[in-house]
Amino acid sequence: MKNNRPKLTTKKYLLPFILVTSLFFLWGFARAILDVLNKHFQNALDISITQSALVQVTTYLGYFLMAIPAGWYINRHGYRHGVIFGLSLFGTGALLFIPGAEAGTFYAYLGALFIIGCGLVFLETSANPYVTELGDPATATSRLNFSQSFNGLGSLSATFLVGQFLFDGTDDGGNIVVPYTVLGIIVLLIAVVFSRVDLPEIKHAVTDDERQNAGETRIVQLFRHHPMFVFGLFALLAYEVAEISINSYFINYVTGKHWMTDNTASIVLTCCLAFFMIGRFGGSWIMRSVRAERMLFACAVGSVVCIGVVMLNLGSVSMIALVANYVFEAIMFPTIFSLALRGLGNLTKSASSLLMMTPIGGCGFLLMGLIADSTGMLSMPFIIPFLGYFIVLLFASELSRPCRHSSVTAA
């Protein structure tokens, strides 16, 4: 019996698909280090959860401030140049940990992390929409989920390798400069590779809506004439608040409950991110035969239930629910991202840059830290991710309406 499923990509785009997918591993690694770095700075510098949240705030502030400039740059120079520039900023920021260590202040490290965040937003603004274009439009969401699975692989590699290095059982732990120096060198070498290869630039047709609204800027067109893109933008922001906050709070939560040590917690977080990666690979495979909207709805329900159980403070049951959430949330970012870009044509690059402002949601960990420090209740801060997943559920519910699906199919 012949398999009628469309292929994930085609021979024409196979090499670009492999090269760009490798980038997902890199920024997954860079973002996951923050979850370990957060606890490391609490131990090494004797600061509170709220103060250490500046690690996330500073990095994701780079996303927020540079997302629109990144979109402008990529519109003007193309995806390939966006990748090279992003890698250059990323590598430079990582190497700035060396003078940061000499300065010996928390704020010197924050400056380096800000530059890394600026580099990452160029990478993600380029790579996410580019992957959706490298093949049949019917498999765009599945293709992005597959590439994003390597983001999960990078994340679990970071929490395990860097976690074991920093939480080595000594009083001071490992030197944070070492992993960042290695990472910076690797990233700059990859930038050289991308400067030497030819990536096909995807050209978008001008849509009827764009012709009718030619006097408006791209961003105005998106907000005035594409309401589901706007809903998707807020749903993606809500997801980022939930996902990043949980990862950043995880070690504080399980160690605060006296369930495990910092070292063990970093290993368990690595296992959770392994479930996350498996969820993305599995979701990519399932969505080749199941509508993305339906998959997103089911997973959003699962996350809302899981975090609700965590908030009920049921001991080991809550711990199991927290781990299970990593499977349910796994497909959310790439699925929301690709659904929000659906049918935008020549507005895709600008829309992507707006979507890449959403990692500022990582600052939601600051709210979790404030709640934890002010109330002393370790389960209460999970109200922040609970609300985030609920907004994702509303977005999926709207997309799953029969009339909405019919209009999207017709478009």
Steps between C-alpha positions, in 0.01 A plus 500: 500500500642837393565761769320822397641713780687804364873497566647717773722674242624445144839414354533859378483636856662213691843662560357841606254315727782307671721808542226723640370224728846488661441857618203386709738291711721804562237735631336222699836451671546873558154553648511190723831606656305786657293255707820364657679836508214645701551260792880520464498876554272458803759267652819678389389861553255444788207673329123437519278327243363841399848646446621199302195537274692789339686226308178424310379860492823631344529225238138520390507880504747457212230304314240769563711798400664341195211300351367777273852612392572132425188483282604816315852364446373163371244667270784706353785245490331157511494199730866397447645835604265505798644166613862614459444826688316317778777243539760778514318681781436172684866395486626844602265513799614157617868599484424817699463272804881505513532876576178469701674260736791743533257780589358270769151654508157351431421790263797425274357153438157654435652721228644195324165319528322801344725478193436125478125570511537749213682236296244231575208712378670542160550123483145413597338769284691357202483127566141446619317638194772374263444140609124529436581592137736208426244258359130432457282762681288209630794380713619845613387453861634144515831614348542781754417262785767260372765775487390631838558150641872570470438808711390253768814292446710813550308585816549165669867496396549840666326416828690172533849604389504849649299390805751226581787742446361779720347283773805281547469470877768757584426820690552729201396264222649511150610818323214626280750658259609158370172382337430846356849525349463160333152593378620834362779340297266235356236757406749726321634201305144417391457863390799450270336186355176687424698781336639243254181314403220604267153492653210549255301813586124442508294759311140558605221602268320825576151418632176676403479651850845656458403654165183648650689641800819604323504839675537339845820370656538124534452511878183712469364255242564209736319660793210645301423222256621174655322446833606135534862604465448746787332227710790268414749768606341526845464122527870457424587763761285315754673172415845656539401639841391150607780290351798719588368576850458131582849410375656788695307420818536121481823459701386753761168317536625144543791599725274728704272201557811310621434228245856511359833685490601760238704238313217244497251772403707593195501132395122473547451821300709340226266198506201734474654667196555154351124442532454843340717399204318168462171691507616719212624210288178311572286806432676559169418144394137513621430832326576347164156338531322708770408866458737730690208693655356183650838388634561841658158493670559155653846595627377829646234313698772263628723788616217686674409184691862418590581846637169503685609180677839656584322796661295262717828402669439122497859392566626230264183529288582866436857405409373246245261761358785750466707247305202402282448864407828493307347252256179700456670838448760365258316576174360837605765748385554371144130424454379843614780663300416327171123540544540872570705538176252306288395686186701818566702485177740793465422608858662183639839649590346799681253273676783271607690792654194593707456139613864497609430781746309245708799347686477816712247275671803347672474799732195323641749317720549832678132484600542142618804605703312791658208274594733234644710751697201696634269211590746220582258268314690300238192378311317835476731649229370239254191720455712689241556204262144376568358822355745483210390152394136602538548777241659243265191284556274790396705554181485130411127494572441792264704337223319169547156648434350343183431838338853617574654183353282532187606861442869415550477206260327718242772764535 
